[in-house]
């Protein structure tokens, strides 16, 4: 989804679906956005870096 800013694997919205045991995008998209996603969005507007150290930096 987010090919210029990063990849889905680095996005905070890319979560594990415990039922299917696969990773999925957790963004609720409308039909047009989903078609863009399938065609390969070059810059995903929903990309949010999964920065697990963000809280630690605030404490320093």
C-alpha positions in Angstrom: 0.0 0.0 0.0 2.6 2.6 1.0 5.3 2.2 -1.6 7.0 5.6 -1.5 6.8 6.4 2.2 7.4 2.8 3.2 5.9 -0.6 2.8 2.9 -2.2 4.5 5.2 -4.2 6.7 6.3 -1.0 8.4 2.8 0.5 8.8 1.1 0.6 12.2 -2.2 -0.2 10.4 -0.8 -3.6 9.1 -2.0 -5.9 11.8 -2.2 -9.6 12.5 -5.7 -11.1 11.9 -5.8 -13.8 14.6 -8.6 -15.6 12.9 -6.8 -16.2 9.6 -3.3 -15.8 11.1 -2.3 -13.4 8.3 -1.4 -9.8 8.3 -4.0 -7.4 6.8 -4.4 -3.6 6.4 -6.7 -2.4 9.1 -7.9 0.7 7.2 -11.6 1.0 6.4 -11.5 1.9 2.6 -14.3 2.7 0.3 -14.7 1.0 -3.0 -12.7 3.5 -5.0 -9.8 3.5 -2.5 -9.8 -0.3 -2.5 -9.5 -0.4 -6.3 -6.5 2.0 -6.1 -5.0 -0.2 -3.5 -5.3 -3.3 -5.7 -3.8 -1.4 -8.6 -0.8 -0.4 -6.5 -1.0 3.0 -4.8 2.2 4.8 -5.1 1.7 6.9 -2.0 -0.7 5.5 0.6 -2.5 8.4 2.5 -3.1 6.1 5.5 0.5 5.1 6.0 1.6 5.6 9.7 5.1 4.4 10.7 4.9 1.7 13.3 7.5 3.3 15.6 7.7 1.1 18.7 10.4 3.3 20.2 8.3 6.5 20.0 7.3 6.4 23.7 10.9 5.6 24.9 12.2 8.7 23.1 9.7 10.9 24.9 10.9 9.7 28.2 14.5 10.6 27.5 
